[in-house]
Amino acid sequence: MPNTLSEYQSLRAWHIPKGVTSSTAMIREAKGARLIDFDGRELIDFAGGIGVMNVGHGNSKVVAAIKEQAEKLTHTCFAVALYEPYIDLAVKLNALTPGDFHKMTMFVNSGAEAVENAVKIARYATGRPAIVALDGCFHGRTLLTMTLTSKVKPYKFRFGPFAPEVYHMPCPNCYRCPFGKTYPGCGVACADYLEEFFVANVAAEQVAAVIAEPIQGEGGFVTPPQEYFAKLQSICRRHGIVLIIDEIQSGMGRTGKLYAIEHWGVVPDMVTTAKSLGGGLPLSAVTGRAELMDAPHLGGLGGTFSGNPVACRAALAVLEVLIEDGLVARAEGLGVKARARLDALQERFELIGDVRGKGPMLAMELVTDREKKTPAADETKELVRLCYERGLMLLSCGQFGNVIRTLMPLVITDEELDRGFSILEDAFQVLTANRAAMVR
Ligand SMILES: Cc1ncc(COP(=O)(O)O)c(C=O)c1O
């Protein structure tokens, strides 16, 4: 067995394809919002394993649930025999997901698989082939979800041909409005545009579903204006189109509400969840109106590992922590503190063009010129590196790779939060000084 980090990095390079994305960091242990790396160094976690660890690393309730279930039953395959955790969790999610109507839930393993299944169900229920997604969205890496995903490099480049009947319309990005307008004077024209889109791109009666993230995750935490989803929904309803809301990154308390779409007061027809749902175990769900969910024929949905008993039991513990233990409520306060820190950074550093998001799902977009909004992708990369060096794990995102996002576990302490933001501030200072020195 290798002994050093560099030995592991060499093995990684030789045995694992480079296409499988990874940083050079190596983590051995984690607790709450702290990571311990290979050499025993402690890092504050603002990445949460890309939004998976909302209840914190090694959450004692989740760990106990996993242990208990693993002792009892790890697998039957739901097609072979029923087991309690799958049904208990479906009942719970049906009750918690927005909407006062009969809902049903099915489980799969990854976010992409949940989106695939939501599309399958919407197509089956409507008898229509087309799906409309938003520019800048991310819905996964499988053939269909990669087709839905709207960022060419690295996600789609040379992986085509793509799945048919997927269309993209401009996204509600107020910082870089695709229509060149300004909110609120724009009247949220980006939502109304869907009607026009049906004229030039695909007939409304051919569209099974419109799919959107409440806040675009990989796309740079693009946060639509308040009226957006109600408008989108009313157009979908007019044409019998299913509205699928992808809560894979934004759900499970991330925004200070269990589901981010609650901020917009809209009740979707179908919701996909994953990431923080399983508390670190692979699990995803599609929850939706019973008449849609129950449309596909017997045997049309499923999968060998789908809704694994241990993962479902972990998710039940996650929901207990989020709701009964008040973590979602705490997230709201965390969001206020984090926002204040980011706003203060924006006042201080010219590089920060925009701060946006909801609750603790926040981001800042870095630009080298605030007027021209020139994306500062290199500076973003450097900032992530400087933070890592100083003990903060941070993630970038965005169409231009120039957005820094916060996905810290919601259990982060005030002291850890402060420390994380102080590291970020320090890194900005160094970055700004280095840039000034280069200009001189
Ligand atoms: C909004 C959204 N949808 C879908 C996915 C795909 O999830 P997975 O990587 O589990 O397939 C992601 C992953 O980042 C996501 O953020």
The ligand as a MOL file (V3000), in Angstrom:
LIG
                    3D

  0  0  0     0  0            999 V3000
M  V30 BEGIN CTAB
M  V30 COUNTS 16 16 0 0 0
M  V30 BEGIN ATOM
M  V30 1 C -29.4050 20.2680 -10.5950 0
M  V30 2 C -28.7050 18.9730 -10.8550 0
M  V30 3 N -29.3360 18.0040 -11.5280 0
M  V30 4 C -28.7710 16.8250 -11.7650 0
M  V30 5 C -27.4850 16.5530 -11.3540 0
M  V30 6 C -26.8560 15.2200 -11.6370 0
M  V30 7 O -26.6930 14.5080 -10.4620 0
M  V30 8 P -25.6840 13.2530 -10.3910 0
M  V30 9 O -24.3130 13.8110 -10.4950 0
M  V30 10 O -25.9800 12.6390 -9.0620 0
M  V30 11 O -26.0490 12.3700 -11.5350 0
M  V30 12 C -26.7730 17.5250 -10.6530 0
M  V30 13 C -25.3870 17.2840 -10.2090 0
M  V30 14 O -24.6270 18.1710 -9.9210 0
M  V30 15 C -27.3990 18.7700 -10.3930 0
M  V30 16 O -26.7580 19.7430 -9.7290 0
M  V30 END ATOM
M  V30 BEGIN BOND
M  V30 1 1 1 2
M  V30 2 1 2 3
M  V30 3 2 2 15
M  V30 4 2 3 4
M  V30 5 1 4 5
M  V30 6 1 5 6
M  V30 7 2 5 12
M  V30 8 1 6 7
M  V30 9 1 7 8
M  V30 10 2 8 9
M  V30 11 1 8 10
M  V30 12 1 8 11
M  V30 13 1 12 13
M  V30 14 1 12 15
M  V30 15 2 13 14
M  V30 16 1 15 16
M  V30 END BOND
M  V30 END CTAB
M  END
